[in-house]
């Protein structure tokens, strides 16, 4: 028997609890599954423990482990996980984005249409 279809699973690494919860609500309402981490170190621990996900949505500016540092570690470990980076600042340079193989950088404040477009692009779903 085939189980129910599930949407793409997104690991959300965001240190602002209210925003993290809002992102989970938004994405789940749009058919995504979510797993939440309070920072980059927690996200890394989840991934290393075998947490399956189809994409990583991460804030770049977090305590303990920045999003870009998290992605750098994942790439060094050979993980090709699609990444969407959120940033309240100017974000990464084009050269740094290319080096880390990071998809879209979403500026904060985040809008739902921009978020959905970036994540659907990252997981290969139609826009």
N, C-alpha and C positions, 0 to 999 in steps of 0.2 A: 504494500500500500504506500502510495506517495503521500508525504506529509504536506501540511499547508505551506503555500508559498510565503517566503519571507522577503522583506525588502532588504536592501543593503545594510550591513551593520557598520555603524560609524563609532569609532572611539573618540570621545570628546575630551580634550585636555584643556581645562579652563580653571584658573584659580578663583575667579569671582563666582561664588556659589549661586547667587541669584541668576547670573547670566548662564551658567552651566545648566541649571534647571530649566531655564527658558529655552535654551537650545535643544535640550532633550524633548521638551514638550512640542516645540515647533516641528522637529524632525519626525517624531513618532506620529504626529497628526498627518504627516505627509507620506507615511508608509515606511519610514526607515526604522531600523532597530538601533538602539543606542546603548553604549557603555560609557560611563562617566569616570573621569579621573580628576582629582583636585589640582594636579600639577604634572609637569613633565616626568618627574621621577616616578610618580604613581603610574602614569601611562606606560612608561618603560617596563616597570615591574609587571604590569598586567600582560603586556606583549611577551615578555620573557617567560611568563608562567603559562603561555599557550593561549591567551585570549585571542579568539579569532575575530577579525574585522576586515571589512572591505575598503575602508578609508580611515584616515586620521584627520580630525579637525582639531587644530591646536592653536592656542594663543601663543604668540611669540614672547610676550613679556610676562614671565611667571617666576616666582621664587623657586629655588632649588635647581630647576633645570628649564632653561628657556626652550621654547618650541623649536627654534632653529638648531639648538644643541641636541635636542631629542632626535630630530630628523638626521642630523649628522651621525649620531650614534647608530641609528637604525640603518643608514646607508652603509656605514662601516661594517655592520653585521650582515650585509648582503640582503636586507629586506627591501623589496621594491613596492612597498605599500604606498598607494596614492595619498598625497598630503594636500590639504587645504589649510593655509596659515591665516590666522586672524591677527591684526595688528592695529594698535591705537596710534602708532607712529608711522613714519615713512616706510617702515618695513625693510625687507632685504633688497639689496641691489640686484639688478638683472643678472649679473655674473654670479652672485651668491645663490640666487634662485636656481640658476642653471646647474651649478655645482651640486646642490642638494637635491636636484630633481623635484622641486616643489611646484605644485600647480598654482592655481590662483591665490593671490593674497587679498583677503577681504578686509577693507578698512573698517574700523569701528567708528561710529556705532554701526552695527550690523543690521541689514534689512533682510527679511525673509526671502524675497525674490533673488537677491544677490547670492545669499547662502545656498539656496536650492540649485541655482544655476551652476555654481562652483562645484557643489558636491555631485550633482548629476554628471557633470563633465568628468570629474575625477573617477567616478565608478563606471563610466561608459554607458550611462543611461541617456535616452533621448531628452533633449531640452524641452 
